[in-house]
Amino acid sequence: MSWTRAVLLGLGIAALAAVLLLLVPNLIVTRPVQLSRGVRVALAIGWFAIAFPLMVLLLRRLQSRSRFA
């Protein structure tokens, strides 16, 4: 894998992580819906608890594809 491709993939994964781990839970909590705030907070925590390990697995898979790992 070339350095340029590795850097671009890393930046793409970082951007995806920001969206999945920061913006989506924020939208879940702040968007006015018919759910109580406690339920929305629980949904946001659940989302984070699922998205974080998925991002870790994705980064680990990218690392394992490297020739230098």
N, C-alpha and C positions, 0 to 999 in steps of 0.2 A: 504494500500500500504506500503510495507516495505521501510525502509530508503535507502537500497541499490538500489532498483528499482527507487525510487524517484530521487536519485542523478544521476543515469545513464540516466534517462529520461531528467532531467534538463541539463545534459551535451550534450546529443543528440540534444535537442532543441537549445541550445546555438551554437552548431556547425552548425546546419541547418540555424540558423539566420545569422551566419557569412557568409555562402555561399550565401544565398539569398539576404542579405542586403549589402554586401560588394563586393564579387567577381563577381557576375553576372552584376551589374551596371558597374563595372570596365571593364569587358570584352566587354560590349556593347559600352562603350566610346572609348576604346583603340584599338579594333579590326578594321583593315582597311577593310571597306566595301564601297559600292558605295553611301552611304548616307553622307550628309554633317555633320560636327561636331555638329552643332546646333540641327539637327534632332536626332543624336545619344545621345546627352545630354538630350533632351526631352524624348526619350525612356527610358533612364536610370532613370530619375526622375520619370517617370510614373511607371516603374517597382518597384522602391523603395516605391512609394506612395501606391501601391497595396500590396506589400510583407510585409510592416511594420504592417498594421492593421491585416493582416492574422496571423502574428506571435503573436501579442497581443491577438487575439482571441484564438489561440492555447494555449498560456500560461494561459489565464483565464480559459479555459476549463480544463486544467490539474489541476489548483488550485481548481476548483469547485468539482473535483472528490476526493479531499483530505477529510479525516474524520475531519480534524481540521479547515476547512474553515468555 
